[in-house]
Amino acid sequence: MKFKVQFSKGWQGTWIFNAINDIRAWETAKDYINEHTQTIVVDIKEIWEIDESGNNIRKINDYETYFIPYKVNYKNGKCVLNIYKEKDDVLVWNEAKKVIKNKYNCEVSWIEELDIINKNTIRRLDDYKECQKIKNKAKKQMKKNDNLENEDIEEEVNIEQAIYKAYFSDGECSGPYIANISENDNIALDMAYFKLKQHAEYNKIDIKKIIVTKVEELNENKLFEVNLVRKEEKKNRILYL
């Protein structure tokens, strides 16, 4: 997707860039400021998603609205961590455990979700093992709903993800997107075909006239360059159809 950031304070101009979603748009704009400023203060006034012609489509939410505050209690104290709201309880636990281990060298005792405005406790998360059980139970139920009761259920606490880019035979390429990494990159390919359908519908193109020709895994440094290390390690990370 294409975005336009309006700077304020030290800078008064705009900058147009690509990002895979709203939260990455904020992070990309913030990183850009950090990389290009040393002695002046620059702030972000607003960020808009724009179309290919540069017209504003929508104004994205403020950065803070994409996070939920959690009170994390550990052996020697407690702190509040703002964690991306799209994460489920297991991933919240994983994030909290990683931060507390690195920062305080302690284990997490328990976690409470807080109200965004008043910072009052909304609920106390189940312990880590119970959250895993609940997540795995939900996954099993979803597979049953899809008539996949007989398939083996694998425990996936940390699902590995990567950023990909799909190329179409009409010479256009989709914006980068996130897909789970699977053994044969099936999910990445499925997402590529979904992007092809979106591309065709948005541009009113006959989908029969174009196909997906290649899918590349990209670096996660927001520069959207091909991940050469992974390409070398896993030859099927670049998929030719």
N, C-alpha and C positions, 0 to 999 in steps of 0.2 A: 504494500500500500504506500501511497505517496502522501507526505505531510508537509505542512508549512508552519514554522515556528516564528512567532513574533517576539523579538527580544525587547528588553527594557533596561533602564538605568544606563549602564556603560555603553550598550549598543542600542540603536533604535531601528535597525533594519530587520529583514526577514531572511530565513534560510529554508530551502526546499530539500528534502531528503526522503529516503525510503526506509521503512521499518515494517516488521512483520505484524505488529499489533500496537495498541495504544500505549501499553506500559513500556514497550521497547522504544516507542517514539519519544517518550519522556526521557528515558535513559540515554538515548542517542543524543538528544538536544543538550542534556546536562553534561555528557562527556565532551561534546563539542566545545562547550563553554570552558570546561576545565582544561582542555588541550590548547586553547587559544588565548587564555587570559592569565596574567600574572599579577599585574598591579592595579587593575580596575575591577569593579564589581558589576557583573552582568546577571540579570534575572530573566526569567521567562514569563512573558505576559500571558500568552495563550498559544495553543497549538491546534491547527485545523487539519483535518484530512481533506485532500484536494483530488480532483480528477486529473486526467491526462492533459487537460487544457489549462490547468491551474486554477479552476474555479473551486471555491470552498464548498465542501459537501456537509461537513459537520464539525463542530467544535468538540474536542475530546475533553473528558472530565479532568479536574485538578489531580495532580499526582497522588496526593494523600488519599483520595477516594478509592484507589485501587488496593489499599492495604487495610488489614484489620489488626488492632492492637491486642496482644496477648500478654497476660501476666505470667511470667515463667519463674517458678520457684525451684531453687536448688539448695544444696547443703549449706552454703554460707550466705545466702541472701535471696533476693528476688529482683527482677527487672522487667521492663516492658519491651517487647519486641514487636515491631510492625511487620507483618508477614503477608505476602501477596494473597489476596482473598480467594483466588481460584484454587488454592491448595486445600486438599481434604485434611482430615485430622491426622492421618498417618504422616503426611508430608509436613504438616505443621510441627509434629513431634520431631521429625528428622531435621528440620531447619533449626528448631530450638536446641536440640541436642548438639548439633554441629557448632552453633554460635557459643553456647555455654561452655562446651569442651575447649574450644579455641581461646575464648576470652578469660574464663575463670578456672579452667581445668577441673570442672565439677560435673556431676551427673544431674540431670533434670529430675526433680521429684514429682511435680505436677504442674499442670497448665490450665489457666482460665482464659476464656474469651471475654474481651471487654467491649462495652458499648463504645462506638467510635466517637460520639460527642461528649458524653459525660464520664467516660472511662469506668463505668460501673460494671461489675461482673454480670455477664449474661448467663454463662454456664461454665461448668468445670468439665474439661475434656476427660474421657475415660483414660485409663492408663494405656501405655503404648501397646501392650499385647492385646488388650481388649479392642483397641482401635483397629489393629491388624485383623482380628477375627471378624469385626463388623464389616470391614472393607472386603475381605475375602468372601464373606457370606453374600454381600451385595453383588459381587462379581459373579458368583455362582448362580444367583437368582436371575441376573441379566442373561447369562448363557442359557438358562432354562427357558426364558421367555423367547429366545431365538432358536428354540428347538435343538439346543446343543448339549442336552443333559448328559450324553455319553462321552463327551470330551473330557480329557484330563484337565483339572484346574491347577494352574501353577501359581504359586504365591509370588506376586509382583509388588513389592513394597516401593522400590525405587525404579520407576520405568525410565529407561534411558531414552532420551529424545535428541533429535538433531534438526538443524535448519537445512532445508532443501530448496532447490530452484528447478522448475520444470521448463523445458524448451518445447515450443510447438512448431509444426512443420510450415506454418505460414510466416515464420521469421520472427514472431513475437514470443516473448517469454513472460511467464507469470511472475508475480512478486514472490519473494521468499516466503516459505511457510514452514510450520513445525509439524513433524510427524514422529511417531515412536519408531525406534530402530528395532527391526526384527531381523531374523536370521537371513531372510532373502529380500529384505526391504519391501515386503508386500504392502505395508501400511503407507510407505512413502509413495509407492506407485498408485495406490488407491487415491491418495490425496492429489497426486498429479492429474489423474483423470477428472477428479472433482474440480480442480482448478481449470482444467480445459473446458469443462462444461460452463463454469462461471465466466470464463474468458469469452466463450462463444455467445452466451446469452447477453452479456454486457455490451458486446460489440456487434450484436445482431449478425453473427457469422454462422453459416451452415456448418454444424459440427462434423458433418460427414466429409468435409473438405480438408480438415486438419487433424493431425494426430500428435500424440506426445512422442517426441523423438529422443529425449534424453532427460535424466534426472540427476542432478549433482548435489552432493552434500557440501554445505558451506561452513566456513569458520563461524564461530559465535562471537566474533569481535566487532560485530555491527558493520563491518566493511564488505560483507557478502562476497568474500573471495572463496574460491574452491578450497576445501580442506584437503591439502595435499598429503598431510600425514596420514589421515584416515584413508585416503584414496590408496595409498601405498599399502597400508595394513590390511584393508578390506577392498579388494578390487571391485566388488559389486556395489561399492558406495556410489559409483557413477554408473548409472544403469542406461544402457542403450536398448531401445525397444526394437 
